[in-house]
Amino acid sequence: MRKVALGDRVAFGHLFDRYSQLALNLATRVLNERQEAEDVVQEVFLQLWRDAASYEQNRGNVSTWIVAIARSRAIDKLRSRRSRRIMDPVGENDETGDLTERLPDPAIRADDLDNQLLVRKAFGSLAVDQRVAIEMAYYEGMSQSEIAEALREPLGTIKTRIRSGLLKLKQALSAGAEN
Amino acid sequence: MSHENLSELCSIYALGALDGEELREFEAHLKTGCTLCREQIWEYGETVASIPEALPNVSPSQDLKRRIMSQLEQNLANRTVVDFKPATDVRPTKARGWLPWACAVAAGIALTVSLTRVSSLNRGLAEQQQRLNQQLEQLKDLQRLLSDEKEITQFLKKPDARVTPLGGTEKSPQAAGKILWSAQEKKALFFASNLPLLPEGKTYQLWIIANNKPIDAGIFPVDPEGNGFLKVPLLSEADKAQKFAVTLEPAGGVPQPTGDMHLLGSL
């Protein structure tokens, strides 16, 4: 990052090669649309190029920083798209489909996660309802109350699912890192 | 709200899902400087940041990197330049003789030196941490590669292990594939190369053809070079296998093949 802060394009290229796939996977999962997801990746890396110097002072993990920006920008676009859909309910902007279509399919997710990397295994070890609540918050940008309303569950139930799911994920990642 | 109740909200806050009165109360609590809660938020923040690593890879457009690199020059002028300087102005607002002035200057110099040193140390630590994180990531990649290699070697040692090559069809004449499989254990490892990049909303799906009927063996993405990999933990009807094939199907896969065939291999 220091080299990037000094304007080293080669170092920037290495950073892009290292982290762009993660940012693209995340943005695609949130937006479910390739071109918009690539726009997000472009915005994230241009921001990284512009703000590399300030990043150095405050952050320890570049991956965490890139993921946070990519998620924030992708969710902003998702919300903007949703508001456009409210303004234009039968227009051409309806590209995300019904919310229920975007919920994670536990069977497909379980297959994808099987025999994969540590994180995939850890995430796959969560109960389906924990995963759904966490993914709705993380990928859809929904708050605990919005999730409770969408799933028609008590708020306390959703909070418990998120808390217990994240605790289990944290413990599984720690245990995996130690092995 | 008691501290115990507040600290239970750390994970939900780190996920960004806390809202309403609880969010206001929690943020007010954080402003009191509670280090316990801050540590928990940091820890859960790392956990939350790892969530997208569970996602399958999406193939980027081939010119994405070129587009971004070409924009760097335009953005060069807007880059942030950061100076290190004390956060507070230590000069006295009104001079009352030389002693207070000298004390203020001395304090200012001491503070500047301290802050500069702390900033330098912080930057050094951050760089070390970053290097360590990068090395850990590389180590993880290597461990994964080693694990894959071991698995392939173990697979090849099985007495009934077979390797069946798959050739590209007219849809992908340049593509190729190989499947290592064991009819006895009903397991398989599949490798593909030079497949076309996946269109939006599509996936590749592997089929085993047994008794002249296709049976789903799993879906897989491809990387930007068109390489794909799939582990098949339960290869149904493996003892009756006649052929293996790969088709292009809607994302998530289908129970029966509907799309174009890209790879085919017969026993």
Chai-1 contact restraints between the chains, C-beta under 6 A:
chainA,res_idxA,chainB,res_idxB,connection_type,confidence,min_distance_angstrom,max_distance_angstrom,comment,restraint_id
A,F16,B,K65,contact,1.0,0.0,6.0,A-B,restraint_1
A,Q21,B,N57,contact,1.0,0.0,6.0,A-B,restraint_2
A,L24,B,V58,contact,1.0,0.0,6.0,A-B,restraint_3
A,L24,B,P60,contact,1.0,0.0,6.0,A-B,restraint_4
A,N25,B,P52,contact,1.0,0.0,6.0,A-B,restraint_5
A,N25,B,L55,contact,1.0,0.0,6.0,A-B,restraint_6
A,N25,B,V58,contact,1.0,0.0,6.0,A-B,restraint_7
A,L26,B,P52,contact,1.0,0.0,6.0,A-B,restraint_8
A,T28,B,V58,contact,1.0,0.0,6.0,A-B,restraint_9
A,R29,B,L55,contact,1.0,0.0,6.0,A-B,restraint_10
A,R34,B,E200,contact,1.0,0.0,6.0,A-B,restraint_11
A,E38,B,L64,contact,1.0,0.0,6.0,A-B,restraint_12
A,Q42,B,I68,contact,1.0,0.0,6.0,A-B,restraint_13
A,F45,B,I68,contact,1.0,0.0,6.0,A-B,restraint_14
A,L46,B,Q71,contact,1.0,0.0,6.0,A-B,restraint_15
A,L46,B,N75,contact,1.0,0.0,6.0,A-B,restraint_16
A,W49,B,L72,contact,1.0,0.0,6.0,A-B,restraint_17
A,W49,B,N75,contact,1.0,0.0,6.0,A-B,restraint_18
A,R50,B,N75,contact,1.0,0.0,6.0,A-B,restraint_19
A,R50,B,N78,contact,1.0,0.0,6.0,A-B,restraint_20
A,R50,B,R79,contact,1.0,0.0,6.0,A-B,restraint_21
A,D51,B,T80,contact,1.0,0.0,6.0,A-B,restraint_22
A,A53,B,T80,contact,1.0,0.0,6.0,A-B,restraint_23
A,A53,B,V82,contact,1.0,0.0,6.0,A-B,restraint_24
A,S54,B,T80,contact,1.0,0.0,6.0,A-B,restraint_25
A,S54,B,V82,contact,1.0,0.0,6.0,A-B,restraint_26
A,G60,B,A126,contact,1.0,0.0,6.0,A-B,restraint_27
A,G60,B,Q129,contact,1.0,0.0,6.0,A-B,restraint_28
A,N61,B,N133,contact,1.0,0.0,6.0,A-B,restraint_29
A,T64,B,A49,contact,1.0,0.0,6.0,A-B,restraint_30
A,V67,B,A49,contact,1.0,0.0,6.0,A-B,restraint_31
A,V67,B,P52,contact,1.0,0.0,6.0,A-B,restraint_32
A,I108,B,G252,contact,1.0,0.0,6.0,A-B,restraint_33
A,D112,B,P56,contact,1.0,0.0,6.0,A-B,restraint_34
A,N115,B,K231,contact,1.0,0.0,6.0,A-B,restraint_35
A,V119,B,S50,contact,1.0,0.0,6.0,A-B,restraint_36
A,V119,B,E53,contact,1.0,0.0,6.0,A-B,restraint_37
A,V119,B,A54,contact,1.0,0.0,6.0,A-B,restraint_38
A,R120,B,A54,contact,1.0,0.0,6.0,A-B,restraint_39
A,F123,B,A54,contact,1.0,0.0,6.0,A-B,restraint_40
A,A137,B,L15,contact,1.0,0.0,6.0,A-B,restraint_41
A,A137,B,A17,contact,1.0,0.0,6.0,A-B,restraint_42
A,Y138,B,I51,contact,1.0,0.0,6.0,A-B,restraint_43
A,S143,B,A17,contact,1.0,0.0,6.0,A-B,restraint_44
A,S143,B,D19,contact,1.0,0.0,6.0,A-B,restraint_45
A,Q144,B,A17,contact,1.0,0.0,6.0,A-B,restraint_46
A,S145,B,D19,contact,1.0,0.0,6.0,A-B,restraint_47
A,I162,B,I12,contact,1.0,0.0,6.0,A-B,restraint_48
A,R163,B,S11,contact,1.0,0.0,6.0,A-B,restraint_49
A,L166,B,S11,contact,1.0,0.0,6.0,A-B,restraint_50
A,L166,B,Y44,contact,1.0,0.0,6.0,A-B,restraint_51
A,L169,B,T47,contact,1.0,0.0,6.0,A-B,restraint_52
A,K170,B,T47,contact,1.0,0.0,6.0,A-B,restraint_53
